[in-house]
Amino acid sequence: MSSKDADAAELTEAGAAVELISDSTAPPPQHSFLARLYTGTGAFEVVGRRRLWYGISGAIVAIAILSILLRGFTFGIDFKGGTTVSMPAAGGTGQVQTSQVQDVFRKTLGRDAASVVIVGNGASATVQISSETLSNDQTAKLRNALFDAFAPKGTDGKPSKAAISDSAVSETWGDQITNKALIALGVFLVLVSIYIMVRYERYMSISALTTMVFDLTVTAGVYSLVGFEVSPATVIGLLTILGFSLYDTVIVFDKVEENTKDFQHTNRRTFAEEANLAINQTFMRSINTSLISVLPVLALMVVAVWLLGVGTLKDLALVQLVGILVGTYSSIFFATPLLVTLRERTELVKTHTRRVLKRRKPGMPEPADPTADDASGTEPSAQTNKPAEPAPNKPAPGARPVRPTGTRRPSGKRNAGRR
């Protein structure tokens, strides 16, 4: 081979070497946001930013508690007792306004009503007047005054006193309803606590129960802050969303339990990284479950508020909507980060994390049999304690696999390469 051919070959090899180095140092291509969300590759850092989520969660809880202490709750007639008078909002004198009804109530009984609201829309709109318990004479006097002022129409389209209805709940009955609601909530919490403590280990149980208290506090705080009326339907909806929140937390914890099983025998990821991977792997399931749950609730709110004007359905839909959103947030951004924080206080996780981080440092030797070394806790023998290549760093989250430069893509032919 001539000198020119040799020089050309050297230049070609040098160019290939430069190309190899440039390819190896180039950043790996990234998957799209939706692809990473769907595949659950661990691209979204949740556990690593748990201080941020703790701050947000703490602020939400603080606002909820302050609202409960300062504003309190707006209890419905079923809890505090009282009288409710209802009539069609479209009377013989035109559309009824709440201020007009309040004026009639004040002139008739000498005091203001506790609340006057219009529920529903269109022909189904109804005026609801809530007040302290009224006697039979006071109720009859109020009904006559309302009929004289607004002439509400009955089912036949003519003014009728029968279009005005009233219902009364005594304070004793309200106390009984309140006690039964508290007993139902307490029994639910006790049964759920027993199940969680039997199903999971100690730290998972603490995290799940704390998350459930978080959901309960925030939902109650939202009701207090916005001024939603608390009714028996609210208690039913609250029990429902606590069950949903527990279900979503169990889904995430099951994946965490699967990923961290015998984690101390491997040196690839830390406990926190395995838990973060579990969150990513259940992202889509949590989102899909929440969407499927929210859509019927929104439809229920539309039917209850705009079409039927049924207050009970409205109360039930509101607490479910708030609870689903809060439960989805807490199961992802509060429960698992809290679990990692508790587990990282144990000596087992601390030791394992130090070993994984030490292995990732360049130039550090790696045991020949990591499983045996981790299980026994003994040092490797002198024969196996020879210098090894540096362990690769943690792969970039969401990175697309890159084929090594210089390798040939399989052609599928049986005798490919034989010339």
VOPAGU-2260 file (C-alpha; in pm, 1 decimal, decimal comma):
REM VOPAGU-2260
SITE   aa  ch    i         X         Y         Z
SITE  MET   A    0       0,0       0,0       0,0
SITE  SER   A    1     139,5     340,2    -100,3
SITE  SER   A    2     207,1     622,3     142,5
SITE  LYS   A    3     -89,5     819,3       6,0
SITE  ASP   A    4    -324,2     530,2      78,1
SITE  ALA   A    5    -181,9     494,4     429,2
SITE  ASP   A    6    -228,6     866,8     496,7
SITE  ALA   A    7    -587,6     847,5     369,0
SITE  ALA   A    8    -660,3     550,1     595,6
SITE  GLU   A    9    -516,4     733,1     896,8
SITE  LEU   A   10    -728,8    1039,4     820,7
SITE  THR   A   11   -1038,8     820,0     788,8
SITE  GLU   A   12    -971,9     650,4    1124,7
SITE  ALA   A   13    -903,5     984,9    1290,7
SITE  GLY   A   14   -1228,1    1126,3    1152,4
SITE  ALA   A   15   -1422,0     824,1    1279,3
SITE  ALA   A   16   -1263,1     865,4    1622,1
SITE  VAL   A   17   -1357,2    1233,6    1633,2
SITE  GLU   A   18   -1710,7    1146,8    1523,5
SITE  LEU   A   19   -1732,2     880,3    1795,4
SITE  ILE   A   20   -1618,9    1126,4    2062,3
SITE  SER   A   21   -1861,4    1392,9    1945,5
SITE  ASP   A   22   -2148,4    1144,3    1937,8
SITE  SER   A   23   -2069,0    1017,6    2288,4
SITE  THR   A   24   -2060,6    1368,1    2435,6
SITE  ALA   A   25   -2378,0    1487,3    2261,9
SITE  PRO   A   26   -2684,4    1505,5    2485,4
SITE  PRO   A   27   -2928,5    1218,9    2429,0
SITE  PRO   A   28   -3251,4    1303,8    2248,1
SITE  GLN   A   29   -3555,5    1354,8    2470,1
SITE  HIS   A   30   -3901,4    1208,1    2439,5
SITE  SER   A   31   -4198,9    1440,8    2415,7
SITE  PHE   A   32   -4397,0    1542,1    2725,2
SITE  LEU   A   33   -4692,3    1316,9    2641,6
SITE  ALA   A   34   -4463,6    1022,6    2563,2
SITE  ARG   A   35   -4287,3    1054,1    2898,8
SITE  LEU   A   36   -4622,4    1091,3    3075,9
SITE  TYR   A   37   -4763,9     783,8    2904,6
SITE  THR   A   38   -4459,6     557,1    2940,1
SITE  GLY   A   39   -4379,2     659,2    3299,4
SITE  THR   A   40   -4002,0     667,5    3251,3
SITE  GLY   A   41   -3936,4     867,5    3567,0
SITE  ALA   A   42   -3892,5    1196,6    3383,6
SITE  PHE   A   43   -4103,1    1400,0    3630,5
SITE  GLU   A   44   -3923,5    1474,5    3954,1
SITE  VAL   A   45   -4174,3    1470,8    4239,3
SITE  VAL   A   46   -3991,3    1317,2    4534,3
SITE  GLY   A   47   -3676,7    1519,1    4466,7
SITE  ARG   A   48   -3878,1    1840,9    4499,3
SITE  ARG   A   49   -4073,9    1737,2    4804,5
SITE  ARG   A   50   -3977,1    2051,7    4994,1
SITE  LEU   A   51   -4175,3    2249,8    4738,3
SITE  TRP   A   52   -4478,6    2021,7    4772,2
SITE  TYR   A   53   -4452,8    2032,8    5151,5
SITE  GLY   A   54   -4459,4    2411,0    5135,6
SITE  ILE   A   55   -4762,6    2417,7    4906,3
SITE  SER   A   56   -4946,6    2155,1    5111,9
SITE  GLY   A   57   -4865,5    2334,1    5436,8
SITE  ALA   A   58   -4997,8    2662,9    5300,0
SITE  ILE   A   59   -5320,8    2494,5    5185,7
SITE  VAL   A   60   -5373,9    2330,5    5525,2
SITE  ALA   A   61   -5299,2    2657,0    5709,2
SITE  ILE   A   62   -5558,6    2845,9    5502,5
SITE  ALA   A   63   -5813,5    2568,3    5558,2
SITE  ILE   A   64   -5762,3    2563,2    5936,9
SITE  LEU   A   65   -5776,0    2942,1    5965,0
SITE  SER   A   66   -6100,1    2948,7    5766,5
SITE  ILE   A   67   -6253,9    2680,1    5989,7
SITE  LEU   A   68   -6152,4    2866,8    6306,0
SITE  LEU   A   69   -6252,6    3215,2    6189,9
SITE  ARG   A   70   -6547,8    3159,3    5955,0
SITE  GLY   A   71   -6682,3    2825,9    6073,9
SITE  PHE   A   72   -6939,4    2628,9    5873,2
SITE  THR   A   73   -7280,0    2710,0    5730,1
SITE  PHE   A   74   -7489,9    2422,9    5858,7
SITE  GLY   A   75   -7811,7    2330,2    5686,0
SITE  ILE   A   76   -8150,3    2307,0    5849,4
SITE  ASP   A   77   -8107,3    1931,5    5902,3
SITE  PHE   A   78   -7824,3    1995,0    6148,5
SITE  LYS   A   79   -7922,7    2312,1    6332,4
SITE  GLY   A   80   -8301,5    2290,3    6304,5
SITE  GLY   A   81   -8536,0    2558,6    6171,8
SITE  THR   A   82   -8805,2    2623,8    5912,9
SITE  THR   A   83   -8776,7    2631,3    5533,9
SITE  VAL   A   84   -9039,1    2793,4    5309,1
SITE  SER   A   85   -9026,8    2738,8    4931,7
SITE  MET   A   86   -9220,3    2882,4    4639,4
SITE  PRO   A   87   -9176,1    2920,5    4259,7
SITE  ALA   A   88   -8947,7    3206,2    4159,9
SITE  ALA   A   89   -9178,4    3301,5    3870,9
SITE  GLY   A   90   -9484,8    3452,9    4035,8
SITE  GLY   A   91   -9792,0    3626,8    3901,1
SITE  THR   A   92   -9619,3    3964,1    3948,1
SITE  GLY   A   93   -9308,8    3860,1    3752,0
SITE  GLN   A   94   -8968,5    3720,1    3847,8
SITE  VAL   A   95   -8917,7    3721,0    4225,1
SITE  GLN   A   96   -8602,3    3882,6    4364,9
SITE  THR   A   97   -8433,5    3769,7    4688,4
SITE  SER   A   98   -8427,8    4126,1    4823,0
SITE  GLN   A   99   -8806,2    4151,5    4777,2
SITE  VAL   A  100   -8860,0    3824,5    4965,4
SITE  GLN   A  101   -8632,9    3943,4    5245,7
SITE  ASP   A  102   -8835,8    4265,4    5277,4
SITE  VAL   A  103   -9164,6    4070,8    5300,3
SITE  PHE   A  104   -9016,4    3839,9    5565,5
SITE  ARG   A  105   -8892,6    4136,6    5771,2
SITE  LYS   A  106   -9224,8    4325,5    5754,5
SITE  THR   A  107   -9423,0    4012,3    5842,7
SITE  LEU   A  108   -9218,3    3868,8    6131,0
SITE  GLY   A  109   -9007,6    4164,4    6240,2
SITE  ARG   A  110   -8667,9    4003,4    6174,3
SITE  ASP   A  111   -8450,9    3892,2    5883,6
SITE  ALA   A  112   -8447,2    3543,3    5741,0
SITE  ALA   A  113   -8132,5    3338,4    5787,0
SITE  SER   A  114   -8097,3    3301,2    5408,3
SITE  VAL   A  115   -8297,4    3358,5    5092,0
SITE  VAL   A  116   -8165,0    3186,9    4778,9
SITE  ILE   A  117   -8294,0    3099,2    4432,5
SITE  VAL   A  118   -8205,4    2748,5    4316,0
SITE  GLY   A  119   -8257,0    2615,7    3969,0
SITE  ASN   A  120   -8304,4    2798,0    3641,8
SITE  GLY   A  121   -8592,0    2893,6    3417,9
SITE  ALA   A  122   -8938,4    2757,5    3494,7
SITE  SER   A  123   -8797,8    2523,3    3763,3
SITE  ALA   A  124   -8638,6    2806,2    3964,5
SITE  THR   A  125   -8745,2    2803,3    4329,5
SITE  VAL   A  126   -8708,4    3053,7    4611,6
SITE  GLN   A  127   -8595,0    2891,8    4938,5
SITE  ILE   A  128   -8628,1    3083,3    5265,1
SITE  SER   A  129   -8447,6    2947,6    5572,5
SITE  SER   A  130   -8496,5    3083,3    5922,7
SITE  GLU   A  131   -8511,6    2985,7    6285,4
SITE  THR   A  132   -8793,3    2755,8    6387,9
SITE  LEU   A  133   -9128,5    2927,1    6330,5
SITE  SER   A  134   -9454,8    2848,0    6503,9
SITE  ASN   A  135   -9759,5    2735,2    6306,1
SITE  ASP   A  136   -9914,5    3082,5    6329,7
SITE  GLN   A  137   -9595,1    3250,3    6210,5
SITE  THR   A  138   -9563,6    3007,7    5920,1
SITE  ALA   A  139   -9925,3    3063,8    5812,3
SITE  LYS   A  140   -9881,5    3440,9    5840,6
SITE  LEU   A  141   -9566,5    3429,2    5626,9
SITE  ARG   A  142   -9731,0    3213,2    5360,0
SITE  ASN   A  143  -10024,1    3454,4    5331,8
SITE  ALA   A  144   -9787,1    3751,0    5304,1
SITE  LEU   A  145   -9582,4    3581,9    5033,0
SITE  PHE   A  146   -9896,0    3494,7    4835,5
SITE  ASP   A  147  -10030,6    3849,3    4857,3
SITE  ALA   A  148   -9695,2    3995,6    4745,9
SITE  PHE   A  149   -9596,9    3757,9    4462,8
SITE  ALA   A  150   -9902,4    3541,1    4376,2
SITE  PRO   A  151   -9700,7    3226,5    4290,3
SITE  LYS   A  152   -9858,8    2998,3    4033,8
SITE  GLY   A  153   -9947,2    2636,2    4087,8
SITE  THR   A  154   -9919,9    2344,1    3847,0
SITE  ASP   A  155  -10228,4    2463,4    3656,4
SITE  GLY   A  156  -10068,2    2801,1    3584,0
SITE  LYS   A  157  -10300,3    2994,6    3816,8
SITE  PRO   A  158  -10204,9    3170,1    4143,2
SITE  SER   A  159  -10239,4    2928,1    4431,7
SITE  LYS   A  160  -10140,6    2920,9    4797,8
SITE  ALA   A  161  -10059,1    2550,3    4757,4
SITE  ALA   A  162   -9754,0    2653,0    4551,2
SITE  ILE   A  163   -9596,7    2771,0    4878,0
SITE  SER   A  164   -9463,4    2481,2    5087,9
SITE  ASP   A  165   -9289,3    2469,3    5423,1
SITE  SER   A  166   -9095,1    2217,4    5629,1
SITE  ALA   A  167   -8963,4    2231,5    5982,7
SITE  VAL   A  168   -8687,1    2047,2    6165,0
SITE  SER   A  169   -8663,7    2063,7    6542,8
SITE  GLU   A  170   -8333,7    2127,8    6718,5
SITE  THR   A  171   -8354,0    1782,2    6879,1
SITE  TRP   A  172   -8376,3    1617,6    6539,2
SITE  GLY   A  173   -8086,2    1830,8    6417,0
SITE  ASP   A  174   -7872,8    1718,5    6711,5
SITE  GLN   A  175   -7952,8    1354,2    6635,2
SITE  ILE   A  176   -7854,5    1398,5    6270,2
SITE  THR   A  177   -7529,5    1565,9    6373,4
SITE  ASN   A  178   -7439,7    1286,4    6615,4
SITE  LYS   A  179   -7516,5    1018,0    6357,4
SITE  ALA   A  180   -7302,4    1195,6    6098,2
SITE  LEU   A  181   -7009,6    1217,8    6340,2
SITE  ILE   A  182   -7050,2     850,5    6437,2
SITE  ALA   A  183   -7054,9     747,9    6069,5
SITE  LEU   A  184   -6738,2     948,9    6001,4
SITE  GLY   A  185   -6564,7     805,4    6308,5
SITE  VAL   A  186   -6653,7     444,3    6221,9
SITE  PHE   A  187   -6529,5     496,6    5866,7
SITE  LEU   A  188   -6196,7     635,7    5985,4
SITE  VAL   A  189   -6149,1     352,7    6235,0
SITE  LEU   A  190   -6220,5      78,9    5979,3
SITE  VAL   A  191   -5996,0     241,1    5720,4
SITE  SER   A  192   -5716,8     278,5    5975,6
SITE  ILE   A  193   -5737,2     -88,9    6068,9
SITE  TYR   A  194   -5724,2    -194,1    5702,6
SITE  ILE   A  195   -5423,4      27,0    5627,2
SITE  MET   A  196   -5229,0     -88,0    5932,6
SITE  VAL   A  197   -5289,8    -453,5    5841,3
SITE  ARG   A  198   -5221,6    -407,0    5468,8
SITE  TYR   A  199   -4902,0    -197,9    5479,9
SITE  GLU   A  200   -4591,0    -161,2    5688,0
SITE  ARG   A  201   -4563,0     107,5    5954,2
SITE  TYR   A  202   -4433,7     399,0    5747,8
SITE  MET   A  203   -4681,9     345,7    5465,3
SITE  SER   A  204   -4964,4     331,8    5718,9
SITE  ILE   A  205   -4856,2     659,3    5877,2
SITE  SER   A  206   -4829,1     827,4    5536,3
SITE  ALA   A  207   -5168,8     700,2    5415,5
SITE  LEU   A  208   -5350,8     803,7    5734,2
SITE  THR   A  209   -5183,3    1145,4    5735,0
SITE  THR   A  210   -5287,1    1192,2    5371,5
SITE  MET   A  211   -5646,8    1107,0    5456,2
SITE  VAL   A  212   -5647,4    1365,6    5737,2
SITE  PHE   A  213   -5500,4    1614,8    5489,0
SITE  ASP   A  214   -5785,1    1550,4    5243,3
SITE  LEU   A  215   -6047,4    1581,2    5517,0
SITE  THR   A  216   -5903,1    1908,4    5648,1
SITE  VAL   A  217   -5865,0    2071,6    5306,7
SITE  THR   A  218   -6213,5    1972,4    5189,4
SITE  ALA   A  219   -6368,5    2103,1    5509,9
SITE  GLY   A  220   -6163,2    2422,0    5475,2
SITE  VAL   A  221   -6289,5    2478,6    5121,1
SITE  TYR   A  222   -6649,2    2444,3    5242,4
SITE  SER   A  223   -6582,1    2691,5    5520,7
SITE  LEU   A  224   -6396,8    2936,5    5295,1
SITE  VAL   A  225   -6654,3    2941,1    5015,3
SITE  GLY   A  226   -6955,3    2917,1    5246,8
SITE  PHE   A  227   -7113,1    2602,5    5103,6
SITE  GLU   A  228   -7400,3    2475,5    5314,1
SITE  VAL   A  229   -7321,2    2158,9    5507,4
SITE  SER   A  230   -7604,9    1908,1    5474,2
SITE  PRO   A  231   -7640,9    1529,7    5521,3
SITE  ALA   A  232   -7557,8    1496,7    5150,9
SITE  THR   A  233   -7228,8    1672,0    5224,5
SITE  VAL   A  234   -7139,1    1408,3    5484,6
SITE  ILE   A  235   -7225,0    1128,7    5240,4
SITE  GLY   A  236   -7010,8    1290,0    4971,4
SITE  LEU   A  237   -6726,5    1338,0    5219,1
SITE  LEU   A  238   -6721,9     967,9    5303,2
SITE  THR   A  239   -6722,9     891,6    4931,8
SITE  ILE   A  240   -6425,9    1111,8    4846,6
SITE  LEU   A  241   -6225,5     982,7    5144,2
SITE  GLY   A  242   -6270,2     636,8    4996,4
SITE  PHE   A  243   -6157,4     766,8    4656,4
SITE  SER   A  244   -5851,9     933,7    4807,5
SITE  LEU   A  245   -5759,6     613,3    4989,0
SITE  TYR   A  246   -5801,2     414,1    4667,2
SITE  ASP   A  247   -5568,5     645,7    4473,0
SITE  THR   A  248   -5309,9     636,9    4752,9
SITE  VAL   A  249   -5322,9     256,0    4764,8
SITE  ILE   A  250   -5259,2     240,8    4388,0
SITE  VAL   A  251   -4943,3     450,6    4420,6
SITE  PHE   A  252   -4823,8     267,1    4732,3
SITE  ASP   A  253   -4869,0     -71,6    4567,3
SITE  LYS   A  254   -4632,0      39,7    4290,7
SITE  VAL   A  255   -4387,4     182,3    4543,5
SITE  GLU   A  256   -4397,4    -147,8    4731,5
SITE  GLU   A  257   -4331,4    -337,5    4409,1
SITE  ASN   A  258   -4038,1    -116,6    4306,3
SITE  THR   A  259   -3872,1    -110,4    4648,2
SITE  LYS   A  260   -3902,7    -481,9    4722,8
SITE  ASP   A  261   -3554,0    -599,5    4830,1
SITE  PHE   A  262   -3414,9    -262,8    4721,0
SITE  GLN   A  263   -3121,6    -303,1    4959,7
SITE  HIS   A  264   -2981,9    -583,3    4739,7
SITE  THR   A  265   -2937,1    -360,2    4434,6
SITE  ASN   A  266   -2726,3     -51,5    4375,2
SITE  ARG   A  267   -2898,0      94,8    4070,8
SITE  ARG   A  268   -3138,1     340,9    4234,2
SITE  THR   A  269   -3193,2     483,8    4579,0
SITE  PHE   A  270   -3516,6     433,7    4767,1
SITE  ALA   A  271   -3625,2     788,0    4679,6
SITE  GLU   A  272   -3558,6     728,7    4309,1
SITE  GLU   A  273   -3756,0     404,7    4311,5
SITE  ALA   A  274   -4048,7     581,3    4479,7
SITE  ASN   A  275   -4032,7     865,7    4227,2
SITE  LEU   A  276   -4035,2     609,9    3945,3
SITE  ALA   A  277   -4346,6     452,2    4097,8
SITE  ILE   A  278   -4522,3     790,8    4093,8
SITE  ASN   A  279   -4435,1     835,0    3725,4
SITE  GLN   A  280   -4556,8     486,5    3643,3
SITE  THR   A  281   -4896,6     558,1    3802,3
SITE  PHE   A  282   -4936,8     912,9    3670,0
SITE  MET   A  283   -5158,5     816,3    3379,5
SITE  ARG   A  284   -5371,7     586,2    3592,3
SITE  SER   A  285   -5432,4     861,4    3849,0
SITE  ILE   A  286   -5517,3    1114,9    3579,3
SITE  ASN   A  287   -5751,9     877,6    3397,5
SITE  THR   A  288   -5925,7     777,9    3721,7
SITE  SER   A  289   -5971,9    1141,1    3821,3
SITE  LEU   A  290   -6108,7    1241,4    3480,8
SITE  ILE   A  291   -6352,6     951,4    3475,4
SITE  SER   A  292   -6468,2    1047,8    3825,1
SITE  VAL   A  293   -6490,9    1423,5    3761,8
SITE  LEU   A  294   -6698,6    1407,7    3442,7
SITE  PRO   A  295   -7009,4    1249,5    3604,8
SITE  VAL   A  296   -6977,5    1490,5    3897,5
SITE  LEU   A  297   -6973,2    1788,5    3660,9
SITE  ALA   A  298   -7275,8    1647,4    3480,7
SITE  LEU   A  299   -7450,2    1605,7    3816,4
SITE  MET   A  300   -7377,4    1968,0    3903,5
SITE  VAL   A  301   -7518,2    2087,5    3571,9
SITE  VAL   A  302   -7835,4    1884,9    3620,2
SITE  ALA   A  303   -7871,1    1985,1    3984,7
SITE  VAL   A  304   -7803,9    2357,4    3951,3
SITE  TRP   A  305   -7927,6    2461,0    3608,9
SITE  LEU   A  306   -8196,9    2207,8    3525,1
SITE  LEU   A  307   -8359,4    2066,1    3838,6
SITE  GLY   A  308   -8252,4    2307,2    4109,0
SITE  VAL   A  309   -8219,0    2026,1    4363,3
SITE  GLY   A  310   -8010,2    2148,2    4653,5
SITE  THR   A  311   -7928,2    1799,5    4779,2
SITE  LEU   A  312   -7767,8    1701,2    4447,7
SITE  LYS   A  313   -7575,6    2026,1    4441,7
SITE  ASP   A  314   -7428,3    1967,5    4787,6
SITE  LEU   A  315   -7334,7    1610,8    4697,2
SITE  ALA   A  316   -7171,4    1714,1    4369,2
SITE  LEU   A  317   -6974,3    2000,9    4521,7
SITE  VAL   A  318   -6811,0    1794,7    4795,4
SITE  GLN   A  319   -6726,4    1517,7    4549,4
SITE  LEU   A  320   -6568,1    1759,3    4302,2
SITE  VAL   A  321   -6353,7    1923,5    4569,0
SITE  GLY   A  322   -6261,4    1589,0    4725,5
SITE  ILE   A  323   -6155,5    1425,9    4396,5
SITE  LEU   A  324   -5923,4    1713,9    4309,2
SITE  VAL   A  325   -5772,9    1724,1    4658,5
SITE  GLY   A  326   -5739,3    1343,0    4674,0
SITE  THR   A  327   -5559,7    1326,9    4339,7
SITE  TYR   A  328   -5315,8    1597,6    4445,2
SITE  SER   A  329   -5241,1    1443,0    4784,1
SITE  SER   A  330   -5185,5    1087,7    4657,3
SITE  ILE   A  331   -4916,8    1209,9    4414,3
SITE  PHE   A  332   -4755,1    1513,9    4573,9
SITE  PHE   A  333   -4799,1    1445,9    4945,2
SITE  ALA   A  334   -4837,6    1077,2    5034,3
SITE  THR   A  335   -4531,3     932,0    4858,1
SITE  PRO   A  336   -4293,9    1221,4    4940,5
SITE  LEU   A  337   -4397,7    1185,9    5305,3
SITE  LEU   A  338   -4329,3     811,5    5288,1
SITE  VAL   A  339   -3980,3     874,3    5147,0
SITE  THR   A  340   -3906,5    1130,6    5417,6
SITE  LEU   A  341   -4003,3     883,3    5690,5
SITE  ARG   A  342   -3811,4     592,7    5535,8
SITE  GLU   A  343   -3496,3     798,4    5481,7
SITE  ARG   A  344   -3470,1     838,3    5858,4
SITE  THR   A  345   -3406,6     464,3    5895,9
SITE  GLU   A  346   -3052,5     326,7    5900,1
SITE  LEU   A  347   -3127,8      74,2    5623,8
SITE  VAL   A  348   -3223,9     341,5    5370,2
SITE  LYS   A  349   -2942,1     572,8    5480,1
SITE  THR   A  350   -2681,4     299,7    5428,2
SITE  HIS   A  351   -2824,1     196,0    5094,1
SITE  THR   A  352   -2836,5     555,9    4967,6
SITE  ARG   A  353   -2470,9     612,2    5061,9
SITE  ARG   A  354   -2371,6     291,6    4882,1
SITE  VAL   A  355   -2558,0     389,2    4564,4
SITE  LEU   A  356   -2412,2     739,9    4559,0
SITE  LYS   A  357   -2063,6     604,3    4626,3
SITE  ARG   A  358   -2097,1     359,2    4339,0
SITE  ARG   A  359   -2180,1     644,4    4099,4
SITE  LYS   A  360   -1857,6     829,1    4173,8
SITE  PRO   A  361   -1602,0     780,3    3894,7
SITE  GLY   A  362   -1316,0     544,0    3967,6
SITE  MET   A  363   -1485,1     362,4    4255,4
SITE  PRO   A  364   -1454,8     -20,6    4246,7
SITE  GLU   A  365   -1772,6    -225,0    4225,7
SITE  PRO   A  366   -1819,9    -558,7    4403,5
SITE  ALA   A  367   -1827,0    -864,2    4179,4
SITE  ASP   A  368   -2148,4    -988,6    4340,9
SITE  PRO   A  369   -2344,9    -691,8    4472,7
SITE  THR   A  370   -2635,2    -907,6    4588,4
SITE  ALA   A  371   -2418,0   -1125,7    4806,6
SITE  ASP   A  372   -2223,8    -827,4    4936,6
SITE  ASP   A  373   -2541,8    -640,8    5027,5
SITE  ALA   A  374   -2701,0    -941,6    5191,4
SITE  SER   A  375   -2406,8   -1046,9    5405,1
SITE  GLY   A  376   -2260,0    -705,5    5475,6
SITE  THR   A  377   -1901,8    -844,5    5440,4
SITE  GLU   A  378   -1622,7    -695,4    5236,7
SITE  PRO   A  379   -1538,3    -856,3    4899,2
SITE  SER   A  380   -1239,9   -1085,3    4884,7
SITE  ALA   A  381    -900,6    -970,8    4764,6
SITE  GLN   A  382    -939,1   -1167,5    4440,2
SITE  THR   A  383   -1255,5    -984,3    4337,6
SITE  ASN   A  384   -1146,5    -644,3    4471,7
SITE  LYS   A  385    -970,7    -538,2    4157,2
SITE  PRO   A  386   -1025,2    -202,4    3990,8
SITE  ALA   A  387   -1325,5    -194,5    3767,0
SITE  GLU   A  388   -1458,0      53,2    3519,1
SITE  PRO   A  389   -1643,7     347,6    3668,7
SITE  ALA   A  390   -2013,2     281,6    3715,7
SITE  PRO   A  391   -2231,1     493,6    3487,4
SITE  ASN   A  392   -2416,3     784,3    3635,3
SITE  LYS   A  393   -2791,3     780,2    3671,0
SITE  PRO   A  394   -2945,2     791,5    3320,3
SITE  ALA   A  395   -3114,7    1114,5    3231,6
SITE  PRO   A  396   -3492,5    1088,4    3291,2
SITE  GLY   A  397   -3683,8    1040,5    2969,1
SITE  ALA   A  398   -3369,2     994,9    2757,5
SITE  ARG   A  399   -3414,1     803,8    2434,0
SITE  PRO   A  400   -3184,0     498,4    2401,7
SITE  VAL   A  401   -2889,7     569,2    2168,0
SITE  ARG   A  402   -2723,8     295,0    1962,2
SITE  PRO   A  403   -2345,6     279,7    2021,9
SITE  THR   A  404   -2147,3     433,0    1738,3
SITE  GLY   A  405   -1962,9     189,6    1512,7
SITE  THR   A  406   -2204,5    -101,3    1550,3
SITE  ARG   A  407   -2385,2    -232,5    1249,5
SITE  ARG   A  408   -2762,4    -260,9    1241,3
SITE  PRO   A  409   -2872,2    -628,5    1195,8
SITE  SER   A  410   -2963,3    -694,1     835,8
SITE  GLY   A  411   -3171,3   -1006,6     893,7
SITE  LYS   A  412   -2966,6   -1213,2     651,0
SITE  ARG   A  413   -2825,3   -1541,0     774,5
SITE  ASN   A  414   -2477,7   -1512,6     621,9
SITE  ALA   A  415   -2443,3   -1137,5     646,3
SITE  GLY   A  416   -2081,8   -1031,7     689,1
SITE  ARG   A  417   -1932,6   -1346,9     533,8
SITE  ARG   A  418   -1760,2   -1262,3     213,7
